[in-house]
Amino acid sequence: MTELGEFHTPEYVSAVMRAEAAQAISDEERLRFNLGVNGNPIYGEVFRRPATACGASLMAARLLEKGGIVFNPAGGTHHGQPSRASVAISLSLNPAGTGRLRAAPPA
């Protein structure tokens, strides 16, 4: 959760978690966070699936720090904004992994 907060606002991450748990979202949050509208559906894993994929990107970055080649088959979903869903993506993977790599000391 902490690493998701490095790109996404805490309010947005909490809203996505609530949307998954309730399978619904308030009208206010729907408009504020663009969830449940405009091609950004609320579905059974609207938080868990992209959060797990973000974790895979972070793990890939950690492994790259040690050298070698990595592949994240869950990667590629990168349209989430810091405080809004975009193009059916609630959480963004690229900032998670690239942020980790940028923060790493040079090898």
C-alpha positions as CSV (number, residue, x, y, z in Angstrom):
1,M,0.0,0.0,0.0
2,T,2.8,2.4,0.8
3,E,4.4,1.9,-2.6
4,L,1.1,2.5,-4.4
5,G,1.0,5.8,-2.5
6,E,4.2,6.9,-4.2
7,F,2.2,7.7,-7.3
8,H,-1.5,7.4,-6.4
9,T,-3.2,9.6,-3.8
10,P,-4.2,7.8,-0.6
11,E,-7.8,9.0,-1.1
12,Y,-7.9,7.4,-4.6
13,V,-6.3,4.1,-3.5
14,S,-8.9,3.9,-0.6
15,A,-11.7,4.6,-3.0
16,V,-10.6,1.8,-5.3
17,M,-10.4,-0.6,-2.4
18,R,-13.9,0.4,-1.2
19,A,-15.3,0.0,-4.7
20,E,-13.9,-3.5,-4.9
21,A,-15.3,-4.4,-1.4
22,A,-18.8,-3.0,-2.0
23,Q,-18.9,-3.5,-5.8
24,A,-20.3,0.0,-5.9
25,I,-19.2,3.6,-5.3
26,S,-20.9,6.8,-4.3
27,D,-22.0,9.3,-7.0
28,E,-19.5,11.8,-5.5
29,E,-16.6,9.3,-5.7
30,R,-17.7,8.1,-9.2
31,L,-17.3,11.7,-10.5
32,R,-14.1,12.5,-8.5
33,F,-12.2,9.3,-9.3
34,N,-13.8,8.4,-12.7
35,L,-14.6,4.9,-11.4
36,G,-17.7,3.0,-12.6
37,V,-18.0,5.4,-15.6
38,N,-16.3,6.2,-18.9
39,G,-15.0,2.7,-19.6
40,N,-13.7,2.2,-16.0
41,P,-15.9,-0.5,-14.6
42,I,-16.1,-1.7,-11.1
43,Y,-15.4,-5.4,-11.1
44,G,-14.5,-8.1,-8.7
45,E,-10.8,-7.4,-8.7
46,V,-10.7,-3.7,-9.5
47,F,-8.1,-3.2,-6.7
48,R,-6.5,-6.6,-6.3
49,R,-5.6,-7.3,-9.9
50,P,-3.8,-4.1,-10.7
51,A,-2.3,-3.9,-7.2
52,T,-0.8,-7.4,-7.7
53,A,0.5,-6.3,-11.1
54,C,2.1,-3.2,-9.5
55,G,3.7,-5.5,-7.0
56,A,5.1,-7.6,-9.9
57,S,6.5,-4.5,-11.5
58,L,8.2,-3.6,-8.2
59,M,9.6,-7.1,-7.9
60,A,10.9,-6.9,-11.4
61,A,12.6,-3.7,-10.7
62,R,14.2,-5.2,-7.5
63,L,15.4,-8.2,-9.5
64,L,16.9,-5.9,-12.2
65,E,18.9,-4.1,-9.6
66,K,20.7,-7.4,-9.1
67,G,21.2,-7.8,-12.8
68,G,19.6,-10.2,-15.3
69,I,16.4,-10.3,-17.3
70,V,12.9,-10.1,-16.0
71,F,9.4,-10.5,-17.5
72,N,6.2,-9.3,-15.9
73,P,3.3,-10.9,-17.8
74,A,0.8,-8.8,-15.8
75,G,2.6,-5.6,-16.9
76,G,1.4,-3.1,-19.4
77,T,-1.5,-1.6,-17.7
78,H,-0.3,2.0,-17.2
79,H,-3.2,4.4,-17.8
80,G,-4.2,5.0,-14.2
81,Q,-3.7,8.6,-13.1
82,P,-2.6,9.7,-9.6
83,S,-6.2,10.3,-8.5
84,R,-8.4,9.0,-11.4
85,A,-9.0,5.8,-13.3
86,S,-8.3,6.1,-17.1
87,V,-9.0,3.7,-19.9
88,A,-10.3,0.8,-17.7
89,I,-7.2,0.9,-15.6
90,S,-7.5,1.8,-11.9
91,L,-3.8,1.6,-10.8
92,S,-0.7,2.4,-12.9
93,L,2.1,-0.1,-13.1
94,N,4.8,2.0,-14.9
95,P,5.3,4.6,-12.2
96,A,5.6,1.8,-9.7
97,G,8.4,-0.1,-11.5
98,T,10.2,2.9,-13.0
99,G,10.1,4.9,-9.8
100,R,11.8,2.0,-8.0
101,L,14.5,1.9,-10.7
102,R,15.1,5.6,-10.7
103,A,15.5,5.5,-6.9
104,A,18.0,2.7,-7.0
105,P,21.7,3.6,-6.7
106,P,23.8,3.0,-9.8
107,A,25.3,-0.5,-10.1
